[in-house]
Amino acid sequence: MTKFGQAGYSDFMAKVFADKLDEILETAEKQNFNNKNTEDIYSQFPSSRDAA
């Protein structure tokens, strides 16, 4: 493993955290977009609850 000074290690951890955060946000954004599309599709059909 590469040896880090305290500042180097902090920079490294910040970069790792930023990369993971970008990955998490991208996944969440895709999931929200998919959920929105699903809601839009189902909103076009009458609900069985409305028929009762």
C-alpha positions in Angstrom: 0.0 0.0 0.0 1.2 3.5 -0.7 2.3 5.5 2.3 0.5 8.8 2.8 1.2 11.8 4.8 -1.8 13.1 6.7 -2.6 15.7 4.0 -2.2 13.2 1.2 -4.4 10.7 3.0 -7.1 13.3 3.5 -7.0 14.3 -0.2 -7.2 10.6 -1.1 -10.2 10.0 1.1 -11.9 13.1 -0.1 -11.5 11.9 -3.7 -12.8 8.4 -2.9 -15.8 9.9 -1.0 -16.6 12.3 -3.9 -16.4 9.4 -6.4 -18.7 7.2 -4.4 -21.1 10.1 -3.7 -21.3 10.8 -7.5 -22.0 7.1 -8.1 -24.8 7.0 -5.4 -26.4 10.2 -6.7 -26.3 9.0 -10.3 -28.0 5.8 -9.3 -30.6 7.6 -7.2 -31.3 10.0 -10.1 -31.9 7.1 -12.5 -34.2 5.4 -10.0 -36.2 8.5 -9.4 -36.5 9.0 -13.2 -37.7 5.4 -13.6 -40.3 5.8 -10.8 -41.5 9.0 -12.4 -42.0 7.3 -15.7 -43.9 4.4 -14.0 -46.2 6.9 -12.3 -46.8 8.7 -15.6 -47.6 5.5 -17.4 -50.0 4.2 -14.6 -51.7 7.6 -14.3 -53.0 7.1 -17.9 -55.1 4.1 -16.8 -58.3 4.3 -14.7 -57.8 2.8 -11.2 -59.9 -0.2 -10.1 -60.6 1.8 -6.9 -62.3 4.6 -9.0 -64.6 2.0 -10.6 -66.0 0.9 -7.2 
